[in-house]
Amino acid sequence: MTETLPTAPALIVDLGDRSYPIYIGAGLLDQPELILRHVAAEHLVIVTNTTVSPLYGEALQARLGEFKLTDLVVLPDGEAYKSLDTLNTIFDALIETRADRQVTLIALGGGVIGDITGFAAACYQRGVPFIQIPTTLLSQVDSSVGGKTGVNHPRAKNMIGAFYQPRCVVADIDTLNTLPDRELSAGLAEIIKYGLLWDVDFLDWIEANLPKLRARDPAALHHAITRSCAIKADIVNQDEREGGLRALLNLGHTFGHAIEAGMGYGSWLHGEAVGAGMCMAADLSHRMGWLNAADLARVQRIVTAAGLPTRSPSALPLDTLRQLMDSDKKVQNGKLRLVLLHGLGTAVVTDKATEADLLATLRSTQATA
């Protein structure tokens, strides 16, 4: 193992004794020391899926296998498999390989793999270390950072899980070269989200650089990933367990999660549902007098330019969509709390939206058949 590539982290998530670095760059999967410097165990278990394994999983197993006992667990691909049944597949593999409390899990894949592997790590023998290696744009800018782990319930997304921080995050931009265009656009939804809720200057940059991002320009992607992770790290540093501020990161998600559950997990990608959900949140913000018409139109224009839907699916009945929103984790004391916009760059969590305004938004933002 060489020590000639001392790549410095781009960012640090500052959580005291749970702090960890985020590495962002090209060719990082060719630098196993980035991973191994955060591993004390002699046994590694890479968890990946059937799509990522032949692209990167087998090669990473071979590289790490030169230094550590390294097993590979390959799960089926898709949001539909982010379930308790699939979680047990990981536990079965850990028990079969006699993994002890010193084992380190490595999540190699998109948000589903990161979430389910992190949850497995939080649970196995009451907690073992894990590392995030996100291979999709969405997971690189959002789900790999912040320690949210979990699985879906058939009636509600991410309802079963734990806050459990990784030892490090390694985001290799080169993995985005094999990402389908649809998945790339899904990741852009979360990037847009950061501009809308936190940093209007970043939103300006996103709007101007969407053609470069969709063309996979390396410099543009590097900046977008780094700035997105910096915003998320700043918020997580202040509110690790979503006691207040961190809930802002759910802009568009209450609407989006309901779309995902209502259409069946995997029918709509998470980022697609969030894209539509952000437009729905913007519409409701406009109805409440918090967002002007020009800014509402701008949100819709940016989401469209990213290749994302701006409306909920016509096939999902509005009463079903409304009911599913009540399964959201932000419901407190029977009251639905939504993340809405007080102008671009400023978000709030509120339970002040009237039912009449909410239903008007659901009606006006549903796609026509």
C-alpha positions as CSV (number, residue, x, y, z in Angstrom):
1,M,0.0,0.0,0.0
2,T,1.5,3.4,-1.1
3,E,1.5,6.5,1.1
4,T,2.3,8.8,-1.9
5,L,-1.3,9.9,-2.5
6,P,-2.2,11.8,0.7
7,T,-5.4,13.2,-0.7
8,A,-6.8,15.7,1.8
9,P,-10.5,15.7,2.6
10,A,-12.6,18.3,0.9
11,L,-14.7,18.8,4.0
12,I,-15.1,17.6,7.6
13,V,-18.5,16.9,9.2
14,D,-17.7,18.2,12.7
15,L,-19.6,16.1,15.2
16,G,-17.0,15.8,18.0
17,D,-15.9,12.2,18.4
18,R,-18.2,11.2,15.5
19,S,-16.5,13.7,13.1
20,Y,-15.5,12.4,9.7
21,P,-14.0,13.5,6.4
22,I,-15.6,13.7,3.0
23,Y,-13.2,13.1,0.1
24,I,-14.4,14.4,-3.3
25,G,-12.4,13.9,-6.6
26,A,-11.6,11.8,-9.6
27,G,-9.9,8.4,-9.4
28,L,-10.5,8.0,-5.7
29,L,-11.5,4.3,-6.0
30,D,-7.9,3.8,-7.3
31,Q,-6.6,5.0,-3.9
32,P,-7.4,2.3,-1.4
33,E,-5.4,4.1,1.3
34,L,-8.2,6.7,1.5
35,I,-10.5,3.9,2.8
36,L,-7.9,1.9,4.8
37,R,-6.7,4.9,6.8
38,H,-10.2,4.8,8.4
39,V,-10.3,1.1,9.0
40,A,-9.0,-0.7,12.1
41,A,-10.5,-4.1,11.3
42,E,-9.0,-6.9,9.4
43,H,-12.3,-7.9,7.9
44,L,-14.2,-5.7,5.4
45,V,-17.6,-6.4,3.8
46,I,-18.5,-4.4,0.7
47,V,-22.3,-4.1,0.2
48,T,-23.3,-3.2,-3.3
49,N,-25.9,-4.2,-5.9
50,T,-26.1,-6.1,-9.2
51,T,-25.6,-2.9,-11.3
52,V,-22.6,-1.5,-9.4
53,S,-20.8,-4.7,-8.6
54,P,-19.5,-5.5,-12.1
55,L,-18.6,-1.8,-12.6
56,Y,-16.8,-1.1,-9.4
57,G,-17.5,-3.7,-6.7
58,E,-15.3,-6.6,-7.9
59,A,-12.4,-4.2,-8.6
60,L,-12.7,-2.6,-5.2
61,Q,-12.8,-6.0,-3.5
62,A,-9.6,-7.0,-5.4
63,R,-7.8,-3.8,-4.4
64,L,-8.8,-4.0,-0.7
65,G,-8.3,-7.7,-0.7
66,E,-4.5,-7.1,-1.1
67,F,-4.5,-5.7,2.5
68,K,-7.6,-7.1,4.3
69,L,-10.0,-10.0,4.2
70,T,-12.7,-8.5,2.0
71,D,-16.1,-10.1,1.3
72,L,-18.6,-8.8,-1.3
73,V,-22.4,-8.8,-0.7
74,V,-24.4,-8.1,-3.9
75,L,-28.0,-7.1,-3.4
76,P,-30.7,-6.6,-6.1
77,D,-30.9,-3.1,-7.5
78,G,-33.7,-0.7,-6.9
79,E,-35.8,1.2,-4.3
80,A,-38.2,-1.7,-4.1
81,Y,-35.4,-3.6,-2.3
82,K,-34.8,-1.1,0.5
83,S,-36.7,-3.3,2.9
84,L,-36.4,-5.3,6.0
85,D,-36.2,-8.5,3.9
86,T,-33.1,-7.2,2.1
87,L,-31.6,-6.0,5.3
88,N,-31.7,-9.6,6.5
89,T,-29.7,-10.6,3.5
90,I,-26.8,-8.4,4.8
91,F,-27.2,-9.9,8.3
92,D,-27.2,-13.4,6.8
93,A,-23.9,-12.7,5.0
94,L,-22.3,-11.2,8.1
95,I,-23.2,-14.2,10.2
96,E,-22.2,-16.7,7.5
97,T,-18.7,-15.1,7.2
98,R,-18.5,-15.0,11.0
99,A,-18.1,-11.2,11.1
100,D,-17.3,-10.0,14.6
101,R,-17.8,-6.6,16.2
102,Q,-14.6,-5.3,14.5
103,V,-15.9,-5.8,10.9
104,T,-16.2,-2.7,8.8
105,L,-19.0,-2.4,6.2
106,I,-18.5,-0.5,3.0
107,A,-21.6,0.9,1.2
108,L,-20.7,1.0,-2.5
109,G,-23.7,2.3,-4.5
110,G,-26.4,4.9,-4.5
111,G,-28.7,6.1,-1.8
112,V,-30.5,2.7,-1.3
113,I,-27.2,0.9,-0.7
114,G,-25.9,3.6,1.5
115,D,-29.1,3.8,3.7
116,I,-29.5,0.0,4.1
117,T,-25.8,-0.7,4.7
118,G,-25.6,2.1,7.3
119,F,-28.7,0.7,9.0
120,A,-27.2,-2.8,9.0
121,A,-24.0,-1.4,10.5
122,A,-26.0,0.4,13.2
123,C,-27.8,-2.8,14.1
124,Y,-25.2,-5.6,13.7
125,Q,-23.8,-6.6,17.1
126,R,-25.3,-3.2,18.3
127,G,-23.1,-1.2,16.0
128,V,-20.0,-1.7,13.8
129,P,-18.1,0.9,11.7
130,F,-19.1,1.6,8.1
131,I,-17.8,3.7,5.2
132,Q,-19.8,5.5,2.5
133,I,-18.7,5.2,-1.1
134,P,-21.5,6.8,-3.1
135,T,-21.6,6.2,-6.8
136,T,-24.6,8.3,-7.9
137,L,-24.9,12.0,-8.0
138,L,-27.8,12.0,-5.6
139,S,-25.9,9.9,-3.0
140,Q,-22.8,12.0,-3.4
141,V,-24.5,15.3,-2.7
142,D,-27.1,14.2,-0.1
143,S,-27.8,10.7,1.3
144,S,-24.2,9.7,2.0
145,V,-23.6,12.7,4.3
146,G,-25.3,13.2,7.7
147,G,-25.8,9.7,9.1
148,K,-29.4,9.0,8.2
149,T,-29.8,5.3,7.6
150,G,-32.8,3.1,7.2
151,V,-35.3,1.1,5.1
152,N,-38.8,1.7,3.8
153,H,-42.1,0.5,5.1
154,P,-44.6,-0.4,2.4
155,R,-46.7,2.5,3.5
156,A,-44.1,5.1,4.2
157,K,-40.5,5.9,3.1
158,N,-37.6,5.8,5.5
159,M,-39.9,5.2,8.5
160,I,-37.5,2.5,10.0
161,G,-33.9,3.5,10.6
162,A,-31.3,5.2,12.8
163,F,-28.9,8.1,12.9
164,Y,-25.5,6.5,12.5
165,Q,-22.5,8.3,11.1
166,P,-20.0,6.8,8.8
167,R,-16.2,6.8,9.3
168,C,-15.7,8.6,6.1
169,V,-17.3,9.4,2.7
170,V,-15.4,8.8,-0.5
171,A,-17.1,10.4,-3.5
172,D,-15.3,9.5,-6.8
173,I,-16.7,11.7,-9.5
174,D,-15.5,9.2,-12.1
175,T,-18.4,6.9,-11.1
176,L,-20.8,9.4,-12.6
177,N,-19.6,8.5,-16.1
178,T,-21.5,5.3,-16.0
179,L,-24.7,6.8,-14.5
180,P,-27.8,6.8,-16.7
181,D,-29.0,10.3,-17.7
182,R,-32.2,9.8,-15.7
183,E,-30.2,9.1,-12.5
184,L,-28.0,12.1,-13.1
185,S,-31.1,14.3,-13.4
186,A,-32.4,12.8,-10.2
187,G,-29.3,13.9,-8.4
188,L,-29.6,17.4,-9.7
189,A,-32.9,17.7,-7.7
190,E,-31.0,17.5,-4.4
191,I,-28.4,20.1,-5.7
192,I,-31.2,22.5,-6.6
193,K,-32.7,21.9,-3.2
194,Y,-29.7,23.3,-1.5
195,G,-29.9,26.5,-3.5
196,L,-33.6,26.9,-2.9
197,L,-33.4,26.5,0.9
198,W,-30.0,27.9,1.8
199,D,-27.9,29.7,-0.8
200,V,-29.5,31.8,-3.5
201,D,-26.0,32.6,-5.0
202,F,-25.5,28.9,-5.4
203,L,-29.0,28.7,-7.0
204,D,-27.9,31.3,-9.5
205,W,-24.8,29.2,-10.3
206,I,-26.9,26.1,-10.7
207,E,-29.2,27.8,-13.1
208,A,-26.4,29.0,-15.2
209,N,-24.5,25.7,-15.2
210,L,-27.2,23.2,-15.6
211,P,-26.1,22.4,-19.2
212,K,-22.6,21.7,-18.0
213,L,-23.9,19.6,-15.2
214,R,-26.1,17.5,-17.5
215,A,-23.1,17.1,-19.9
216,R,-21.1,15.8,-16.9
217,D,-18.5,18.5,-17.0
218,P,-16.0,17.4,-14.3
219,A,-15.3,20.9,-12.9
220,A,-18.9,21.8,-12.7
221,L,-19.8,18.5,-11.0
222,H,-16.9,18.9,-8.6
223,H,-18.1,22.4,-7.6
224,A,-21.8,21.3,-7.3
225,I,-20.9,18.3,-5.1
226,T,-18.5,20.2,-2.9
227,R,-20.9,23.1,-2.3
228,S,-23.9,20.8,-1.7
229,C,-21.9,18.7,0.8
230,A,-20.7,21.9,2.5
231,I,-24.2,23.1,3.0
232,K,-25.4,19.8,4.3
233,A,-22.4,19.4,6.6
234,D,-23.0,22.9,8.0
235,I,-26.7,22.1,8.8
236,V,-25.8,18.6,10.2
237,N,-23.1,20.1,12.4
238,Q,-25.8,22.3,14.0
239,D,-28.6,19.8,14.2
240,E,-27.4,16.2,13.8
241,R,-30.7,14.5,14.8
242,E,-33.2,16.8,13.0
243,G,-34.4,18.6,16.1
244,G,-35.1,21.7,14.1
245,L,-32.8,23.2,11.4
246,R,-32.0,19.9,9.7
247,A,-35.7,19.4,8.8
248,L,-35.2,22.1,6.2
249,L,-33.3,19.6,4.1
250,N,-36.7,17.9,3.5
251,L,-37.8,20.7,1.1
252,G,-40.1,18.9,-1.4
253,H,-39.7,15.6,0.4
254,T,-43.1,15.3,2.1
255,F,-44.8,15.6,-1.3
256,G,-42.1,13.5,-3.0
257,H,-42.1,10.6,-0.5
258,A,-45.9,10.4,-0.9
259,I,-45.5,10.2,-4.7
260,E,-42.9,7.4,-4.3
261,A,-45.1,5.4,-2.0
262,G,-48.2,6.0,-4.0
263,M,-46.7,5.0,-7.3
264,G,-44.8,2.0,-5.8
265,Y,-41.1,2.3,-4.8
266,G,-38.9,2.5,-7.9
267,S,-41.6,3.7,-10.3
268,W,-40.4,7.3,-9.8
269,L,-36.8,7.9,-8.8
270,H,-36.4,9.7,-5.5
271,G,-34.9,12.8,-7.2
272,E,-37.8,12.9,-9.7
273,A,-40.3,12.9,-6.9
274,V,-38.3,15.5,-5.0
275,G,-38.2,17.7,-8.2
276,A,-42.0,17.6,-8.4
277,G,-42.3,18.0,-4.7
278,M,-40.2,21.2,-4.7
279,C,-42.5,22.7,-7.3
280,M,-45.5,21.7,-5.2
281,A,-43.9,23.3,-2.1
282,A,-43.2,26.4,-4.1
283,D,-46.8,26.6,-5.4
284,L,-48.1,26.3,-1.8
285,S,-45.6,28.9,-0.7
286,H,-46.9,31.2,-3.4
287,R,-50.5,30.6,-2.2
288,M,-49.5,31.6,1.3
289,G,-48.0,34.9,0.0
290,W,-44.4,33.8,0.8
291,L,-43.1,33.4,-2.7
292,N,-43.9,35.8,-5.6
293,A,-45.1,34.6,-9.0
294,A,-41.8,35.3,-10.7
295,D,-39.9,33.1,-8.2
296,L,-42.5,30.3,-8.5
297,A,-42.0,30.4,-12.3
298,R,-38.2,30.3,-11.8
299,V,-38.4,27.2,-9.6
300,Q,-40.5,25.4,-12.2
301,R,-38.1,26.6,-14.9
302,I,-35.0,25.3,-13.1
303,V,-36.5,22.0,-12.3
304,T,-37.6,21.5,-15.9
305,A,-34.1,22.5,-17.2
306,A,-32.7,19.7,-14.9
307,G,-34.8,17.2,-16.8
308,L,-37.2,16.6,-13.9
309,P,-41.0,16.5,-13.6
310,T,-42.7,19.5,-12.1
311,R,-46.1,17.9,-11.4
312,S,-47.3,14.8,-9.6
313,P,-48.4,11.9,-11.7
314,S,-51.9,11.8,-13.1
315,A,-52.2,8.1,-12.2
316,L,-52.0,8.9,-8.4
317,P,-55.4,9.9,-7.0
318,L,-55.3,13.1,-5.1
319,D,-57.0,11.7,-2.0
320,T,-54.4,8.9,-1.9
321,L,-51.6,11.4,-2.2
322,R,-53.0,13.5,0.6
323,Q,-53.4,10.5,2.9
324,L,-49.9,9.4,2.2
325,M,-48.6,12.8,3.2
326,D,-50.0,12.2,6.7
327,S,-47.5,9.3,7.1
328,D,-44.6,11.7,6.9
329,K,-42.1,11.7,9.8
330,K,-42.6,15.5,10.2
331,V,-46.3,15.0,11.3
332,Q,-46.4,16.0,15.0
333,N,-49.4,15.8,17.3
334,G,-51.6,15.0,14.2
335,K,-50.5,18.2,12.4
336,L,-48.8,18.1,9.0
337,R,-45.6,20.1,9.0
338,L,-44.2,21.2,5.7
339,V,-40.9,22.8,4.5
340,L,-41.9,25.8,2.5
341,L,-40.1,28.8,1.0
342,H,-40.0,32.4,2.4
343,G,-38.5,33.6,-0.8
344,L,-35.6,31.9,-2.6
345,G,-32.8,30.9,-0.4
346,T,-34.9,30.8,2.8
347,A,-36.9,27.9,4.0
348,V,-39.1,27.3,7.1
349,V,-40.9,24.4,8.7
350,T,-44.5,25.3,9.2
351,D,-47.9,23.8,10.1
352,K,-49.7,27.0,9.1
353,A,-50.8,25.9,5.6
354,T,-54.5,25.6,5.4
355,E,-56.1,22.4,4.2
356,A,-57.8,24.4,1.5
357,D,-54.5,25.8,0.2
358,L,-52.9,22.4,0.3
359,L,-55.6,20.8,-1.6
360,A,-55.6,23.6,-4.2
361,T,-51.8,23.0,-4.6
362,L,-52.4,19.3,-5.1
363,R,-55.0,19.9,-7.7
364,S,-53.1,22.5,-9.6
365,T,-49.8,20.6,-9.7
366,Q,-51.1,17.3,-10.8
367,A,-50.2,16.3,-14.3
368,T,-53.0,15.9,-16.8
369,A,-53.6,12.4,-18.2
